[in-house]
């Protein structure tokens, strides 16, 4: 997921994540998970606020089109029972 810079801090990311989480619940998934660059502190903070926690990490791949370095986090959030 990505949000254009002009739309950041307007609740767009939170709304997209809420929709994804609801869809997971509708389909009976026990949890949702995502990958995020650890250096993307704004995204990590959002996901943490939404109830995600880190369950793993690994070094980020290097590529000219990837603007982050460091680690990639695997974050997970349980889906509440319907």
Secondary structure, DSSP 8 states (H G I E B T S, - for coil): ----GGGTTTTHHHHHHHHHHHHHHHTT-SEEEEEEETT-HHHHHHHHHTT-EEEEEEE----TT----SEEEEEEEE----
